[in-house]
Amino acid sequence: MVDLYPPTGPYDRGFLDTGDGNRLYYEQLGNPDGKPAVHLHGGPGAGTPDRPTRAWDPQAYRVVRFDQRNCGRSTPHAGDPAADMRLNTTRHLIEDIERLREHLGIERWLVNGASWGSALSVAYAQQHPERVTEVVVAAVFTARRSEIDWLYRGAGQFHPEAWDRFRDAVPEGERDGDLLAAYARLMEHPDRAVRERAAADWLAWEDAVVSGEPNGVPGMYSRQETDARVAFVRICAHVFGHGAWLEEGQLIRDAHKLAGIPGVLVHGRHDLGCPVQTAWELAKAWPGARLHIIEDSGHAGSELMGLTVREALEEFKTR
């Protein structure tokens, strides 16, 4: 059994200028001389939790957390309609991770993330395998268009009333077309009230998807403050509407590039938004990866899911 560590807050904070008008908030926790690790948050656009960590051994790890472009404490914030979303792509995010690694003088690090953070972790590791020691991801997602279509259309088979509300929130003439593009347009509307309403409708759907999970939390997505809600949905609609700028199936197709990098994948059996099939396919294609399917968990996680992730971090801390 791996117990939670005492709360560990940042020993260092700062902002990284990307050179294109973006400034990324980052922080470091744990031991400055410990094993480097980077945590990539989900969403996209959820931001780094504004609370201490308890999952990482503070004596063994040097943990880097940062807010990806346009969310959290990074600027410009996507809640501001002037923020240029064209500068927020998967390529930009991977370049940001590398820029941050170099800025902090880190040669190689463990990469960790969940949900969207798992897709970004795998994409980064495939592009820069020489910089990655291990990968530990949960709630596995690879941003295939088929996965995105399932989350925002197919899963409506289980919550038809909620999905109808999600669909009917866009203009009538766009309801039978590309819903993500329709929401993306609403999130660029000059009227803030329109943007806030669209964000609320989008997040109500996200809440519905996790509501039937064993550990689903009411209002899991909607309980954010208003600017965070608007930024989250604006970034999600933008990234997912473009298929995360990845070729269909790219992260699974290129999993062979991760040969030699130990990987631990942790996924809930009852994850409705990101069905376990994706984690299964990625694990099969990744030489040396281990998949743990958690029977009491969905996308929201569980105590056992958290324990399994922590066990992997414990295993790798002295490697």
Secondary structure, DSSP 4 states (H G I P E B T S, - for coil): --PPPPPB-EEEEEEEE-SSS-EEEEEEEE-TTSEEEEEE--TTTT---SS-B-SS-TTTEEEEEEPPTTSTT-BS-TTSTTS-GGG-SHHHHHHHHHHHHHHTT-S-EEEEEETHHHHHHHHHHHH-GGGEEEEEEES-----HHHHHHHHTGGGGT-HHHHHHHHHTS-GGGTTS-HHHHHHHHTT-S-HHHHHHHHHHHHHHHHHHHHTSTT--TTTTTTS-HHHHHHHHHHHHHHHHTGGG--TTHHHHTGGGGTTS-EEEEEETT-SSS-HHHHHHHHHHSTTEEEEEETT--TT--HHHHHHHHHHHHHHTT-
